[in-house]
Amino acid sequence: MVFSFLRKKIKETINSIKKERIIKKVTEKKITGKEFNNFFNALELNLLQANIAYETIQAIKKSLEKELTGKQVSRRSHEKVIMNALKKALRKVLKECNSNELLTIIKESDKPVSFMFIGVNGSGKTTSIAKIANWLKKNKISSVMAACDTFRAASIEQLEKHGKALGIKVVKHKYGADAAAVAYDALEHARARNVKAVLIDTAGRSHANTNLMNELEKIKRVIKPDYTVFVGDALTGNDMIEQCRTFNNTTPFNFMILTKTDVDEKGGAILSASHTTGVPIMFLGTGQLHKDLKAFNKEELINQIIK
């Protein structure tokens, strides 16, 4: 279950300090800076083990320090006080955007709204595109998918399989074709047939390969999509955070979809991704089926972590 590891570690930290002098010291008096540091040193290690980025941990520390230092705490109330401070800190690092607002924008647009999906190989990008197409279909919004990954073997067939299952058109060229040309044809198809959304697949890129990243930036410059969407694999932890940074520097994106969150016990990537980039999360992938797409709700996630 998502966050089970982090939830367990937070509980362990709280339980351990019950036996420490910090709780005895803060009974009927305010928490000092030294006492806060004793508490956070124990928590910090557990946050690192949960794959939370260091800069995100420092943001959490700053918020907790502001909330707890000088706070009157008793033996009975300390756990509730700390948990409430943690919730407040997590609200600050998590960024979300409203998927319902996006639906309204698409429905009210007088032209097709285009989405360009980016990410590394194996992140679940193509499947996420199909999930978005299914989400749009359920909300009575038409879409077309563009098979712009003309590099990876079987990528076009993979997208076509999704298209057939969903009853959604896939615009394609031959392997090796110009990706921007495929996207252009998909946009023209949408304009001619009053299709509301264009979902553009792209070849997976290694964030460590400068030439490939520059090529991706070129595709975006030619296509000029309305939205660029980063798809990241939550299970890759801190490596995904580096992917986020690199992709956002080269090809800035508007929001994120994080995949495989149903099997991510640690949850560190979810907490760190939007904080380190300043870009909100809109969806979480929760399985392999087309319906396995969940609108991101930070309050719901915080309540999973801190119960």
N, C-alpha and C positions, 0 to 999 in steps of 0.2 A: 504493500500500500504506500502511496506517495507520502513522504514526510515521516514515515514510521521511525526511521533511524534518528532524525533530528528531534522528533517529539520525545523519544526515549532519552536522548542525550540531555535535553533541557531538563527533563524530570530528574535525571541523575544529578545534574548540577544543583538543582534546588534541594534535593534530598541530602546531598553531601554537605551543604552549608548549614543544615540544621544542626550538625554535629560540631561545627566549627565555632570559633570564638566570635566570628562576625555576628551571629544571631544573638549571642549573649550580650555582646557589646551594644547592639542597636536596640535592645529591649528598652522601651521607654526613653529613647534618645534618638537624635538624628544620625543618619549614616554619614560618616566622614569620607573624604576622598580616598584615604588609605583603605578603609573598609570596602568601598566600592571596587577598588582595584583588586583586592583579594577575591571578591566575587567574580569579577569579569575575567580574571586570569583563568579561572576554572571553566567559565563558559566559552572563552575564546578558542580553546583547544577543541572543544566539541563542535563549534561552528566550522572550524577548519576541516575537521574530519567529515563534516557533512558537505564538503565541496563548495562552501561559500567563499566567494572571492575576498581577498584580504581587504580591498578598499570598501567592500560592502560591510565587512565586519567592523571596520573603523567607523563607518557611518552609524551602524547599530550601537557601537560603544558610545559615540558622541551623544546620541539621543538618550540612551540609558543613563549616562552620567548626569545629563541635565535633569532627568526625571527623578533619579534616586538619591543623588548627593544632597544631603541636607533634609532628606525625607524622614519623617517620624514613622518608625516601624516597630511593631511588637512581634513577639514570637508567633502569635496567632495570625497576624496579618501579613507577615513578610512575603509569603508565597503569592498571595493575591496581588500585592503591590508590585512585585517583580514581574509577574505575568502580565499585568496591565501595562507596565512600562515596556515590556517586550512587544506587545501587540502594537503599541503606539510607534515603536521603532520600526517594526516591519511595515506598517502602513506608509512610512516615509520612503522606504527603499523600493517598494513595489509600485509599478506604474501600470495602469490598465486603460483600455479604451472601450467605448460602448459599441458593440456589434450592431445593436438596433439602430444607432445613428447612421452607421455605414449603410444599412439596408435602405434607410430613407434617402440617403444621398444618391444611391444607385437608381432607386425608383423614380426620383424626381429629375434625374439628369436627362437632358435632351440629346445626349450622345452616348455611345457605349463607354462605360467606365472600365479602364484597363488596369490589370494587376500583373506585375512582373514578380515571379517567385525566384528567390536566390537561396543558395546554401551549398554546403559541401556534399560530396557523394555519400549516399547512405543515410542522409538525415531524415528521409521520408518526405521529400519535397513533392514528388509526383503524386503520391497517395494523398498528401495534404491538399493538393490542387483538386483532386477528385472529391475530397470531403467538402471543400468550399463550394464546388459545383453542386453537390448534393444539398448543401445548406441553402444555397440560393434557390435551387429548384423547389425545395420545401416552402420557401417564402415567396413562391410564384414569380421568381426573377429568372429570365432566360440567360443562358451563357453559352460561350463557345470556348473550347480549349485549343491552345496553340502549341504544337509539338516542336518547340524551338531547341530542344536538346537533340541536335543532329549529329552529335559526336559519340555518345555512349551507345554501345550495341544493345538493341532491343528496347531502347527508351521510347521510341515512337510506338512500337507495338504495345508497350506497357500502358501508355496513355490511351491508346485506342481501345484497349480492353476495358479500361475504366469508362471511357466514353460510351461504349456499347452497352455496358451494364446500366449506365445512368440514362441512356437515350439522349446523349449530348454530342453535338458535332465536334470533331477534332480536325483542325486544319493542319496539314502536314506537307512537307516536301521530301525529297530523298535525303539519305544520310550524306553529310558533308555539305549540305546546302547552307546558305547564309541564314543564320538564326533571325536576324532582323527582318529579312524578307518574308520569312514564315509569319512572324508577328504582324507585319504590315498586311499580309493577306488575310489574317484572322480579323484584324481591325476593319478592313474593307468588307469582309463577309458580314460582320456585325452591323456595320452602318447600312449595308444594302438590305438587310433582313430585320432591322430594328431589334437586334439582340442587345440586351442591356449590359452585359458584362463580358469582358475578354480576359481569360485566365492564361497567362503566358508562362510555360515551363521553360527552364534554361538548363544548360549542362551544369552538373555539379562542379564546383571549383574548390581547389585546395587553397585555403586562406594563406598558406605559406608560399604559394607560387605567384610571384608578382606579375608575370606576363599574363597568366590566366585571369587574374583579378583586373588588370587593365583592359583586357578584352571584354570582360563583363561590363565594365564602365562604359565602354564604347557602344555596346548593344543598348544599354539604357539611354545613352545620349541620342541614339538614332530613333529608338522607339518612343521615348518620352512618355512612359506609363504614368497614369494618374496616381497609382500606389505601387510602391516596391515593398515586397513582403519577405522577411528573412525567416527561413525554416531551420530550426536547430534541434538536434537530438539531445534531450535533457540528460540522457544517460552518460554522455561524454563529459559531464561536469565542467571542470575549469577549462578544458580545451574548447568547449563551446563558447565560453566567455571570450577567449582569444579570437575565435571565429567572429563573434558579434562585433568586437572592436574593429577587426581588420575589414570586414565587409562594410561596416558602417562608415569607415574612413574612405573607402574606395567607391562604394556604391551605397550611399545613404538610403536607409529604408524607413518606412513609415510605421510599421508595426511588425510584431513577431508572432509566429506560431511555434510552440515548443511541443515536440513529439515524444512519444513513449513515456509520458508522465504517469501512466497507470502502473508502471513497473519501476519507477524511480523512487526508491526508498529514502534516499538522502535529500533530494529536493534543492540542493544548493544552487544548481543552474537556474532554476525558476526564480529564486530569490535574488540572484546576482545579475541576471541578464539585462533586465530593464534598468537597474540602478547604474550599471557600468556604462551603458550606452545612452541613457536618458530617453530610450524609445519604449513605448508601452507594449505589453503583451495583449493580444486580442483573443487568441484561441489556444487551447491545449488539446493535443492529440491523445486520445485515451484508448486506442486499440487499432485494429487493422480494418475494421468495417467502415463503410462510408458514413455511417451514422455516428461513428466514434470521434466526434469533435465537440468540444465543450467551450462555451464562451468563458473567458477568464474573468474570475471574480475574486479580487484580492481578499475581501472579508471572509469569504468562504474558505480560502486557502489558509488564512491566518488562524481561523477556528479549527482547522485540521491539525495545525502545528501545536497550538496552545489550547488545551481542553481543561 
